């Protein structure tokens, strides 16, 4: 089980110079302002705004704008599962909708019982918020739900728990949240009837874009391990979204759909680019980016394949094999492949999925979330801040991160985004809009939030801050100046406490993960060498997938450990050698 200690037991035990360097490296905000490429952001943002507007606007027009808040909280369900295939998205969002409804219902019930504006009851509400934050963090990490995740669940609970409902209002509030969540669920899965392969196409487009960057970098002779890692991770994600193992064209006799063929092309380019750069890297990269535009286009139900990128000519041009390894009639079927994938998960993570080791790894970040949100909320109470629950939410937003480094980046993004967002909120509140106009502004802010947050979290906070303020004002009107002042002070308090918590409460989760990833990569490499020695081995696709996944996990685990204060006891040269060996063996496996 990962160990949990205070800062001085993990860091100060080493030399002061090394400790200072480790803290400085972990707290570096570099990359906080970087923008990410995102496909499909416009349609997703429109869907999120529509999910919020459909239940809320009729209520606002009927003069019940204060009650529309609870439906809008339920509509945050649409934020989750952005890139999941529709079948899995329907299952995941059903659970999220239930959780969001439960957060609003439980929060409203707690407010009706405890009356949080009283001193003692407010402390109980803060304790409940800390518990909800920890449970939400644990659940989101277990389900691998990225994005705002646990923060929105906590926000929904906090808004409901800090209101002043009567006991008779609890069921209506819960029903409104369920209505908003149901509308969000319907809109999130409705795309299946129009473009059923849209998530798969976006995943393939991301892989092609990363491959274009890799081809350019390799052709210029300056290809870095980071570029290769991003490309490998994107290609594996494309296969995962398609529900297939690489390479697939061999198993289907080349009769797979366009997405399958393009993903196989990406796999071949990925492996072949390291062995021999393509003859015309600039032209190939340009063709790959042209193909990305065709894949993400909505004008064709079936994405068009560029002739110059059709298999096998492009594969031969890139220096990879012209023909894949032939399928073996004794190859494992679906059940056996699923068993192999589960074994791969055990190999890469060093724990059985869902078992005790898995739970123990998830508990420590959740515990840090509980401590940070609880301390922030109680400190806000002691200081007498109005709307003190915003301090807990700000702390949760910073601690909903991978490691100390990403927490520091979140702190910078949260601070800058909050300052800009508060100025925007002050301008809107000063205009004293009518309730219906306020609802329309909130819907617009939701659209802008979902459009930019995947590109950069800080940009999302610019619109998330006024959105939260206006929701609070809609539920319980307050003077604009006091509302903005409370938000500013609470946010700064929450960010400071979250950073202190991230620094003082450290654990060896990332270090253990890196050590396990190194062992897993070496074991996968040994397995690949055995397969290459035994030409009758029928499981080439499985071995390739395991080896590529192990190489990706090794790089991600090393990056995560580098952003923590607890060092991994790994020689960097040993890690680099293991990663290089894995990619060399992948090339040999492709050649067969």
C-alpha positions in Angstrom: 0.0 0.0 0.0 1.4 3.5 -0.8 2.9 5.2 2.1 1.7 8.6 3.3 4.0 11.0 5.2 4.5 14.7 5.9 7.0 16.7 3.8 10.0 16.5 6.1 9.9 12.7 6.2 10.1 12.5 2.4 12.1 15.5 1.3 14.1 17.1 4.1 15.7 13.8 4.8 17.9 14.3 1.7 20.5 17.1 1.2 19.1 20.7 1.3 20.3 21.4 -2.2 18.6 18.3 -3.6 15.4 19.0 -1.6 15.2 22.6 -2.8 15.7 21.5 -6.4 13.0 18.9 -6.1 10.5 21.4 -4.6 11.4 24.0 -7.3 10.9 21.4 -10.0 7.6 20.2 -8.6 6.3 23.8 -8.2 7.3 24.9 -11.7 4.2 26.4 -13.4 5.7 25.9 -16.9 3.1 24.6 -19.3 0.2 26.2 -17.3 -0.7 28.5 -20.3 -0.2 26.0 -23.1 -3.1 25.4 -25.4 -4.2 21.9 -26.5 -5.6 20.9 -29.9 -9.2 19.7 -29.6 -11.5 18.3 -32.2 -15.3 18.5 -31.9 -15.2 21.3 -29.2 -17.9 23.4 -31.0 -20.5 20.6 -31.1 -19.8 19.6 -27.6 -20.2 23.1 -26.3 -23.4 23.6 -28.2 -24.8 20.4 -26.7 -23.8 21.5 -23.2 -25.4 24.9 -23.6 -28.6 23.3 -25.0 -28.7 20.8 -22.1 -28.7 23.7 -19.6 -31.1 25.9 -21.6 -33.9 23.4 -22.3 -35.0 22.8 -18.6 -33.9 26.2 -17.2 -35.4 28.7 -19.7 -39.0 27.6 -19.4 -38.8 27.8 -15.6 -37.2 31.3 -15.9 -40.0 32.4 -18.2 -42.5 31.1 -15.7 -41.0 33.2 -13.0 -39.2 30.4 -11.1 -35.6 31.3 -12.1 -34.4 30.5 -8.5 -35.6 26.9 -8.9 -34.1 26.6 -12.4 -30.7 26.6 -10.6 -31.2 22.9 -9.6 -32.0 21.8 -13.1 -28.9 23.6 -14.3 -26.8 21.8 -11.7 -28.1 18.4 -13.0 -27.3 19.5 -16.6 -23.6 19.5 -15.7 -23.8 15.7 -16.4 -23.1 16.5 -20.0 -19.5 17.7 -19.1 -18.4 14.1 -18.5 -17.5 11.4 -21.1 -16.6 13.9 -23.7 -14.8 11.5 -26.0 -16.3 8.1 -25.0 -17.9 5.9 -27.6 -21.7 6.2 -27.4 -22.3 2.8 -25.9 -19.9 3.4 -23.0 -20.9 7.1 -22.8 -24.6 6.1 -22.2 -23.5 3.8 -19.3 -21.1 6.3 -17.7 -23.4 9.3 -18.0 -26.3 7.3 -16.5 -24.1 6.8 -13.4 -23.0 10.4 -13.5 -26.6 11.6 -13.8 -27.5 9.5 -10.7 -24.5 10.9 -8.8 -25.3 14.5 -9.8 -28.9 14.1 -8.8 -27.9 12.5 -5.5 -25.5 15.4 -4.8 -28.2 17.9 -5.3 -30.8 15.9 -3.3 -28.5 15.2 -0.4 -27.2 18.8 -0.3 -30.7 20.2 -0.3 -31.8 17.7 2.4 -28.7 18.7 4.5 -29.5 22.4 4.1 -33.2 21.8 5.1 -32.1 19.9 8.2 -29.0 21.8 9.3 -29.7 25.4 8.3 -26.0 26.1 7.2 -26.1 29.8 7.9 -26.0 29.0 11.6 -22.4 28.6 13.1 -22.4 25.0 14.3 -24.4 23.7 11.3 -22.0 25.4 8.9 -19.2 23.3 10.2 -21.3 20.1 9.6 -21.9 21.2 6.0 -18.1 21.8 5.5 -17.4 18.3 6.8 -20.0 16.9 4.5 -18.5 18.8 1.5 -15.0 17.4 2.4 -16.5 13.8 2.4 -18.3 14.4 -0.9 -15.0 15.8 -2.5 -13.1 12.7 -1.4 -15.7 10.3 -2.6 -16.1 12.1 -5.9 -12.3 12.2 -6.4 -12.0 8.4 -5.7 -14.9 7.6 -8.1 -13.6 9.8 -10.9 -10.1 8.4 -10.6 -11.4 4.8 -10.5 -13.5 5.5 -13.7 -10.6 7.5 -15.3 -12.9 10.4 -15.9 -10.8 13.5 -16.7 -11.8 17.1 -16.9 -13.6 19.0 -14.2 -14.8 15.7 -12.8 -15.1 15.7 -9.0 -15.2 19.5 -8.8 -18.6 19.7 -10.5 -20.0 17.0 -8.3 -18.8 19.0 -5.3 -20.1 22.2 -6.7 -23.6 20.8 -7.2 -23.6 19.5 -3.6 -22.2 22.7 -2.2 -24.7 25.0 -3.9 -27.6 22.9 -2.7 -26.2 22.5 0.8 -25.6 26.2 1.3 -29.2 27.2 0.3 -32.1 27.7 2.6 -34.8 25.3 1.4 -37.7 24.1 3.5 -38.1 20.3 4.0 -40.9 20.3 1.4 -38.5 21.7 -1.2 -36.1 18.8 -1.0 -38.0 16.4 -3.4 -38.7 19.1 -6.0 -35.1 20.2 -6.0 -34.0 16.6 -6.5 -36.6 16.1 -9.3 -35.3 19.2 -11.0 -31.8 18.0 -10.9 -32.9 14.6 -12.2 -34.7 16.4 -15.1 -31.6 18.4 -16.0 -29.4 15.3 -15.8 -31.9 13.3 -18.0 -31.9 16.1 -20.6 -28.1 16.1 -20.6 -28.0 12.3 -21.0 -30.4 12.3 -23.9 -28.5 15.1 -25.7 -25.1 13.4 -25.0 -26.2 10.1 -26.7 -28.4 11.5 -29.4 -25.4 11.9 -31.7 -25.5 8.2 -32.2 -28.5 8.6 -34.6 -26.7 11.1 -36.7 -23.0 10.2 -36.6 -22.7 6.9 -34.7 -18.9 6.8 -35.2 -18.2 10.4 -34.2 -16.1 9.5 -31.0 -14.1 7.0 -33.0 -13.4 9.5 -35.8 -12.2 12.1 -33.3 -9.8 9.5 -31.7 -8.4 8.5 -35.1 -8.0 12.2 -36.0 -6.0 12.8 -32.8 -3.8 9.9 -33.7 -3.2 11.1 -37.3 -2.4 14.6 -36.0 0.2 13.3 -33.5 1.7 11.1 -36.3 2.1 14.1 -38.5 4.1 15.8 -35.8 6.2 12.7 -35.4 6.8 12.3 -39.1 8.0 16.0 -39.3 10.2 15.7 -36.3 11.7 12.4 -37.5 12.3 13.7 -41.0 14.0 16.7 -39.6 16.3 14.5 -37.4 15.1 16.1 -34.2 12.4 13.6 -33.1 12.2 13.5 -29.3 11.0 10.8 -27.0 8.1 13.1 -25.9 6.8 13.4 -29.5 7.0 9.6 -30.0 5.3 9.0 -26.6 2.4 11.3 -27.5 2.0 9.6 -30.9 2.1 6.1 -29.4 -0.5 7.1 -26.7 -2.8 8.6 -29.3 -2.7 5.5 -31.6 -3.3 3.2 -28.7 -6.2 5.4 -27.6 -7.6 5.2 -31.1 -7.5 1.4 -31.0 -9.1 1.4 -27.5 -11.9 3.6 -28.8 -12.5 1.3 -31.7 -12.4 -1.7 -29.3 -9.7 -3.4 -31.3 -6.1 -4.6 -31.0 -3.4 -3.5 -33.4 -2.9 -4.3 -36.2 -6.5 -5.0 -37.3 -6.3 -4.9 -41.1 -4.6 -8.3 -41.1 -7.3 -9.9 -39.1 -10.0 -8.4 -41.3 -8.3 -9.1 -44.6 -8.0 -5.3 -45.2 -11.8 -5.0 -45.2 -12.1 -2.9 -42.1 -13.8 0.5 -42.2 -12.0 3.7 -43.0 -11.3 4.4 -39.3 -9.8 1.0 -38.8 -7.6 1.3 -41.9 -6.4 4.8 -40.9 -5.6 3.5 -37.4 -3.6 0.6 -38.8 -1.8 3.1 -41.0 -1.0 5.2 -37.9 0.3 2.1 -36.2 2.6 1.3 -39.2 3.8 4.8 -39.5 4.4 4.9 -35.7 6.7 1.9 -35.8 8.3 2.5 -39.2 9.2 6.2 -38.6 11.9 5.3 -36.0 13.5 2.7 -38.3 13.6 4.7 -41.5 12.2 8.2 -42.0 9.8 8.6 -44.9 11.2 9.9 -48.2 9.0 13.0 -48.2 8.2 13.8 -44.5 6.8 17.2 -45.2 4.4 15.9 -47.9 3.3 13.0 -45.8 2.7 15.2 -42.7 0.6 17.5 -45.0 -1.4 14.6 -46.3 -2.0 13.3 -42.7 -3.4 16.7 -41.7 -5.6 16.8 -44.8 -6.9 13.4 -43.8 -7.6 14.7 -40.3 -9.9 17.4 -41.8 -11.7 14.8 -43.8 -12.1 12.5 -40.8 -13.6 15.2 -38.5 -15.8 16.7 -41.2 -19.6 16.1 -40.7 -20.4 16.3 -44.4 -19.8 12.6 -45.0 -21.3 9.8 -42.9 -18.4 7.7 -43.9 -15.0 9.5 -43.8 -13.3 9.7 -47.2 -9.8 8.1 -47.4 -7.2 10.0 -49.4 -5.7 7.9 -52.2 -2.2 8.9 -51.3 -2.7 7.5 -47.8 -4.3 4.1 -48.7 -2.6 1.0 -47.5 -0.2 -0.5 -48.3 1.6 2.2 -50.4 1.9 4.8 -47.7 3.2 2.2 -45.3 5.9 1.2 -47.7 6.7 4.9 -48.3 7.1 5.4 -44.5 9.6 2.6 -44.4 7.4 0.0 -42.7 6.4 -3.4 -43.8 4.3 -3.6 -47.0 2.3 -6.6 -45.7 1.2 -7.2 -42.2 1.8 -10.5 -40.3 -0.8 -13.0 -41.6 -3.6 -13.9 -39.3 -3.3 -17.3 -37.7 -6.5 -19.5 -37.6 -5.6 -20.4 -34.0 -5.5 -16.8 -32.8 -7.3 -16.2 -29.5 -10.9 -15.1 -29.8 -12.7 -12.3 -28.1 -12.9 -13.9 -24.6 -9.2 -14.8 -24.7 -8.3 -11.4 -25.9 -10.2 -9.8 -23.1 -8.4 -12.1 -20.6 -5.1 -11.0 -22.2 -6.0 -7.4 -21.8 -6.8 -7.9 -18.1 -3.4 -9.6 -17.7 -1.9 -6.6 -19.5 -3.6 -4.2 -17.0 -2.1 -6.2 -14.1 1.3 -6.2 -15.8 1.3 -2.4 -16.4 -0.2 -1.3 -13.2 1.2 -3.9 -10.9 -2.2 -4.5 -9.4 -5.3 -6.5 -10.1 -8.0 -4.1 -11.5 -10.6 -3.5 -8.8 -8.5 -5.4 -6.2 -7.1 -4.2 -2.9 -3.9 -2.7 -4.5 -6.0 -0.7 -6.9 -8.1 0.8 -4.1 -5.1 1.7 -2.0 -3.5 3.6 -4.8 -6.7 5.6 -5.3 -7.3 6.4 -1.6 -4.2 8.6 -1.0 -5.2 11.3 -3.6 -8.8 11.2 -2.3 -7.5 11.6 1.2 -5.5 14.6 0.2 -8.6 16.1 -1.4 -10.6 15.5 1.9 -7.9 17.3 4.0 -7.5 20.2 1.6 -11.2 20.9 1.1 -12.0 20.5 4.8 -9.2 22.8 5.9 -10.2 25.4 3.3 -13.9 25.4 4.3 -13.3 25.5 8.0 -10.7 28.3 7.6 -13.2 30.3 5.6 -15.7 29.8 8.4 -13.2 31.0 11.1 -12.4 34.1 9.0 -16.1 34.8 8.6 -16.1 34.8 4.8 -19.5 34.8 3.2 -20.0 32.0 0.7 -17.0 30.3 2.3 -17.8 27.0 0.5 -16.0 28.6 -2.5 -12.8 28.2 -0.7 -13.4 24.4 -0.5 -14.3 24.3 -4.2 -11.1 26.2 -5.1 -9.0 23.8 -3.1 -10.7 20.9 -4.7 -10.0 22.3 -8.2 -6.3 22.6 -7.4 -6.1 19.1 -5.8 -8.0 17.4 -8.6 -4.7 16.9 -10.3 -2.1 14.2 -11.1 0.8 15.4 -8.9 2.3 18.4 -7.1 3.5 19.9 -10.4 0.0 19.8 -12.0 -1.4 21.1 -8.7 0.9 24.1 -9.0 -0.1 24.6 -12.7 -3.8 24.4 -11.6 -3.1 27.0 -8.9 -1.6 29.5 -11.5 -4.5 28.8 -13.9 -7.1 29.1 -11.2 -5.6 32.4 -9.9 -5.3 34.1 -13.4 -8.7 32.7 -14.6 -10.5 33.8 -11.4 -9.2 37.4 -11.7 -10.4 37.7 -15.3 -13.6 35.9 -14.5 -14.4 38.2 -11.5 -14.1 41.3 -13.7 -16.5 39.7 -16.2 -18.9 38.7 -13.4 -18.8 42.2 -11.9 -19.7 43.7 -15.2 -22.7 41.4 -15.6 -23.9 41.8 -12.0 -23.6 45.6 -12.2 -26.0 45.7 -15.1 -28.6 44.0 -12.8 -30.1 41.7 -15.5 -33.6 40.3 -15.2 -33.8 36.6 -14.2 -34.5 35.4 -17.8 -31.5 37.5 -19.1 -29.4 36.1 -16.3 -30.3 32.5 -17.3 -29.4 33.3 -20.9 -26.0 34.7 -19.8 -25.3 31.6 -17.7 -26.1 29.4 -20.8 -23.7 31.5 -22.8 -21.0 31.1 -20.2 -21.6 27.3 -20.1 -21.1 27.3 -23.9 -17.8 29.2 -23.7 -16.6 27.2 -20.7 -17.0 23.8 -22.5 -15.6 25.3 -25.7 -12.3 26.3 -24.2 -11.7 24.3 -21.0 -10.3 21.3 -22.9 -7.8 23.6 -24.6 -6.6 25.1 -21.3 -8.1 24.9 -17.8 -7.2 28.5 -17.0 -9.3 29.7 -20.0 -12.2 27.6 -18.7 -11.9 29.2 -15.2 -12.4 32.6 -16.9 -16.0 31.6 -17.7 -16.5 29.1 -14.8 -16.0 31.9 -12.3 -18.8 34.2 -13.4 -21.0 31.1 -14.2 -20.7 30.0 -10.5 -21.3 33.5 -9.2 -24.4 34.0 -11.4 -25.8 30.7 -10.3 -25.3 31.6 -6.7 -26.9 35.0 -7.3 -29.8 33.4 -9.1 -30.5 31.1 -6.2 -29.9 33.7 -3.5 -29.4 37.3 -4.7 -26.7 39.3 -3.0 -25.0 42.7 -3.6 -22.6 42.5 -6.5 -19.6 43.9 -4.7 -20.0 41.6 -1.7 -20.4 38.6 -4.0 -17.3 39.3 -5.9 -15.2 40.1 -2.8 -16.3 36.9 -1.2 -15.3 34.9 -4.3 -11.9 36.6 -4.6 -11.0 36.1 -0.9 -12.3 32.5 -0.8 -10.5 31.5 -4.0 -7.2 32.8 -2.8 -7.6 31.1 0.5 -8.6 27.8 -1.1 -5.7 27.9 -3.6 -3.2 28.7 -0.9 -4.4 25.8 1.4 -4.5 23.4 -1.5 -0.9 24.2 -2.5 0.2 23.8 1.1 -1.7 20.5 1.4 -0.1 19.2 -1.9 3.3 20.1 -0.5 2.9 18.8 3.0 1.0 15.7 2.5 3.1 13.6 0.1 3.0 9.9 -0.7 5.0 7.3 -2.7 2.2 6.5 -5.2 4.0 8.0 -8.2 7.3 6.5 -7.2 5.8 3.0 -6.8 4.0 3.4 -10.1 7.3 4.3 -11.9 9.1 1.3 -10.4 6.2 -1.0 -11.4 6.1 0.5 -14.9 9.8 -0.1 -15.4 9.4 -3.8 -14.2 6.4 -4.2 -16.5 8.2 -2.7 -19.5 11.1 -5.0 -19.0 8.8 -8.0 -18.6 6.9 -7.1 -21.7 10.2 -6.7 -23.7 11.3 -10.2 -22.5 7.9 -11.6 -23.7 8.4 -9.9 -27.1 11.8 -11.4 -27.5 10.4 -14.9 -26.7 7.7 -14.3 -29.4 10.3 -13.3 -31.9 12.2 -16.5 -31.2 9.1 -18.6 -31.6 7.8 -18.0 -35.1 4.7 -20.2 -34.5 3.4 -17.7 -31.8 -0.1 -16.6 -32.9 -0.5 -13.7 -30.5 1.5 -11.0 -32.3 -1.2 -8.3 -32.0 -1.5 -8.9 -28.2 2.2 -8.8 -27.6 2.6 -5.6 -29.7 -0.3 -4.0 -27.8 1.2 -5.0 -24.4 4.6 -3.8 -25.3 3.4 -0.4 -26.6 1.1 0.1 -23.6 4.0 -0.7 -21.3 6.3 1.8 -23.1 3.5 4.5 -22.8 2.9 3.7 -19.2 6.6 3.9 -18.4 6.9 7.4 -19.9 3.7 8.6 -18.1 4.7 7.1 -14.8 8.2 8.7 -15.0 6.6 12.1 -15.8 4.2 11.8 -12.9 7.0 10.8 -10.5 9.1 13.8 -11.6 6.3 16.1 -10.6 6.1 14.7 -7.0 8.3 15.4 -4.0 8.8 11.7 -3.2 11.5 10.5 -5.6 11.5 7.2 -7.5 14.6 5.1 -6.9 15.2 4.6 -10.6 18.4 5.3 -12.5 17.4 7.6 -15.4 19.7 5.8 -17.8 18.0 2.5 -16.9 14.6 3.9 -17.7 15.8 5.4 -21.0 17.4 2.1 -22.0 14.2 0.2 -21.2 12.1 2.6 -23.3 14.4 2.4 -26.2 14.5 -1.4 -26.1 10.7 -1.5 -26.1 10.5 0.6 -29.3 13.2 -1.4 -31.0 11.4 -4.6 -30.2 8.1 -3.1 -31.6 9.9 -2.5 -34.9 11.1 -6.1 -35.0 7.6 -7.4 -34.2 6.2 -5.4 -37.2 8.9 -6.9 -39.5 8.0 -10.3 -38.1 
